[in-house]
């Protein structure tokens, strides 16, 4: 299990991974921040990105804040950051 710091921007027209700054994942989601919709989209996005079941990812702290701590089970931190960097490099080329 590991924890990621995530900064989320809700109600975005272009959802996706924006960047990785000082081990803080910056991403945008299209869902509004009401009733946990943005948090669910965040968890589903990360699950798809990391090829994990959505049930293995949860918002641990910051449910109603832009800055959150997300808990990911079954994977180590180094592997997650490698996937994030690879995804960012791929997106920069496109």
C-alpha positions in Angstrom: 0.0 0.0 0.0 1.2 3.5 -0.7 -0.2 7.0 -0.6 -0.2 9.7 -3.3 -0.7 13.4 -2.9 -3.1 14.6 -5.6 -4.2 18.0 -6.6 -7.6 17.8 -8.4 -9.3 20.4 -10.6 -13.0 19.5 -11.0 -15.4 20.6 -13.8 -12.7 20.5 -16.4 -13.5 20.3 -20.1 -10.2 18.4 -20.7 -9.9 15.8 -18.0 -6.6 13.9 -17.5 -3.2 13.9 -16.0 -1.7 17.3 -16.0 1.7 16.9 -14.3 3.8 15.6 -11.4 5.4 18.4 -9.3 7.4 17.5 -6.2 5.6 14.1 -5.9 2.2 15.8 -6.1 0.0 14.4 -8.9 -1.9 17.2 -10.7 -5.0 16.1 -12.6 -8.3 17.3 -13.9 -11.7 15.6 -13.8 -14.8 16.5 -15.6 -17.2 15.7 -12.7 -18.4 18.5 -10.4 -17.1 18.4 -6.8 -20.5 17.7 -5.4 -21.7 14.5 -3.7 -18.2 12.9 -4.2 -18.6 12.7 -7.9 -15.1 14.2 -8.5 -13.6 11.8 -6.0 -15.2 8.8 -7.8 -13.9 10.0 -11.1 -10.4 10.5 -9.6 -10.3 7.0 -8.3 -11.6 5.5 -11.5 -9.1 7.5 -13.6 -6.2 6.3 -11.4 -7.5 2.7 -11.4 -7.5 2.7 -15.2 -4.1 4.4 -15.4 -2.5 1.9 -13.0 -4.4 -1.1 -14.4 -6.0 -1.8 -10.9 -9.5 -2.5 -9.7 -11.2 0.7 -8.6 -11.8 -0.9 -5.2 -8.0 -0.7 -4.5 -8.0 3.1 -4.7 -9.6 5.4 -2.2 -9.4 9.0 -1.1 -7.9 8.8 2.4 -7.8 12.5 3.3 -9.2 15.7 1.7 -12.6 14.5 0.6 -13.8 18.0 0.1 -10.5 19.7 -0.7 -8.6 20.1 -3.9 -5.5 18.6 -2.3 -6.1 15.0 -1.4 -4.2 12.0 -0.2 -5.1 8.9 -2.2 -4.4 5.4 -0.9 -3.4 2.7 -3.5 -3.3 -0.9 -2.4 -1.3 -3.7 -3.9 1.4 -1.6 -5.6 4.6 0.2 -4.4 5.2 3.9 -4.7 8.1 3.5 -7.1 6.0 1.6 -9.6 3.2 4.1 -9.5 5.5 7.1 -10.1 7.2 5.2 -13.0 3.7 4.7 -14.6 2.9 8.4 -14.0 6.1 9.6 -15.6 5.7 7.3 -18.5 2.1 8.5 -19.1 3.3 12.2 -18.9 6.1 11.6 -21.4 3.7 9.8 -23.8 1.3 12.7 -23.6 4.0 15.3 -24.3 4.9 13.5 -27.6 1.3 13.6 -28.8 
